[in-house]
C-alpha cells in the first residue's frame, strides 16, 4: 500500500519537462511493465525539479535506440553491457551508473550441454547447435557467441542442420526454453547467465555439464544522451545513487529484477569499450569497433 501511494503521487505532478527512459526489447509491453515502477519512482523524486513525468520508451533494436538518443526521444538508456557498447559507439552516449544485484554488479555467461554429451571442449561444438535467448542479451547471446568465435570457430544463425565445420545458434526466446531445448535434445548446447544457471534446481543441474564460463562484464548500465543538460543528469544520478537508502526505493529496486543498488560507473566509455573489445575479439564486426 505504501508503495502504491508513494508512486501514485506521480499522477499529480504538473510542471514542464518529461524525461524519457529507454530500453530495447521485442516484447515492448512486458518491458514497459518491468520499468514502470522505476519510472514512477523517478517522477515522484523529480517533482520539485520541474519534471512533469518520466516516460518509458521501448525500441526494437540498437539501431532504433541510437536514433532515438540522437533525436532526443530518449534521455536515459538502461541495458546490458553489449547493447550499451553498440549504442554508445553509435551516438556518443555516456554510461554513468551500473546496477547491482545481490550477487554483485557483474555478469558471467555459461555454455552448457547435457551431462551425457560427448561435447567436452569448445571445438567439439562444430556441427552442433546452441540455444541462445535473444539478439540483445549480453549473457545469453553475446558472451557465449564471443567465446565460440574466440576459439577460432565459425558461428552463425542457422535453422536447420549446420555443416560439420560450423557452429549454429537458434533463438529460444527465454532461459526456460533454452534449458528445455538442451534437455530434450532439440539443441546440443545452451547458454544463460551464471547466476540464472545457479538458480536452477540441483536435479536440473545434475542433468547438465558446464562447458565454458565467460569473463565477467557489467550486468547493466545506465547511460544518457550526449546533449542532455548536466543538471538533469546530476539530479537523476543523485536519486538513483541514494535509492537503496529509502524504504520505498528498496521495494522498487527489489521489484526491478532483484536490484540492490546503483553505483557510479567510474570507468565510463573507455572502460566499457576496452572490456567489450577484450571479450569480443572474434566479433569486432558485430560490435562495430
Steps between C-alpha positions, in 0.01 A plus 500: 500500500783738589666434165176556310429825686853627455518421131147622443614851575642514148151559360474830687823653374442800275803673354694540180743223416462131405797268542513189282662174611577256219556129470517245217264205470294309245232475771419868564200443728695269728803729503290809576344321796846404626606868508166655603550532878861605450386789277222598742747513787724733302205722412404542864856577605542751217173680566678802649734521197241616246438145377145416397549128434752225432397295197623159388599461133567155352704460180510182290874512428829669581472694173160640603622584850800683357272708280269580794796620707625719215153649450441564872211252515693313773698668777624205705562148372520192723633170369775240513862565410477361145213710359618800703843480337347493151271795571778696672727449200227619264383806692762611751257431787669484839473207744489646852348240737504124538240280663565252781311186593560286807788321325671826402522725195658248263363242263648174371364268237511121500482269200362162603418160351323190625706308754509201264616705200819409314575873464790574736667811358397801293648352179272200552206732424572482125187367333291569814229756575487731804179644645537873575233718660487805274705735285540778757603289800853541632520174697268289286621609157810716472729336757441138392521596133824688570642196682433276201638752250799561726583129481544543126166346405252631244164566665182620332123485527368189324153349531581160353787257549833690487800393290752286687753786522256768625340569840134600466279692738124545526301741714291336771328815630578444868713296739221252572483402134879485479508251786219287352658498154827367638342241730270374223776490240356769274840672521830357615593797721353808662608818675375722781644719773695323773267638767192363318672164452581481870134563583398183317404213728775256591310228315508704178868583540581133552368443148735765357871572474662846464719517194628859532471793741563849365696790642289742708348812346272766646147366539304816425590862433314829489621746241369836383490675166797720431305827477307461827552792739727444798237601754260224390779243494613599849145491638429152365836368613448635852157339530615161372817495708293560815204284402605198708501715814122560496231246585295557185818511292605159633165351401514646149858379457415150620208482257737604220655152454639487853707817468671601824653836406659718235859625515715735297649344187839659546669356194253661264509445125868405487458220754190365327658492156823344625310222678276421204793499258675255729217250534380545140826469309345262248192720445646839410264534202198445720620748761581757236833594657 
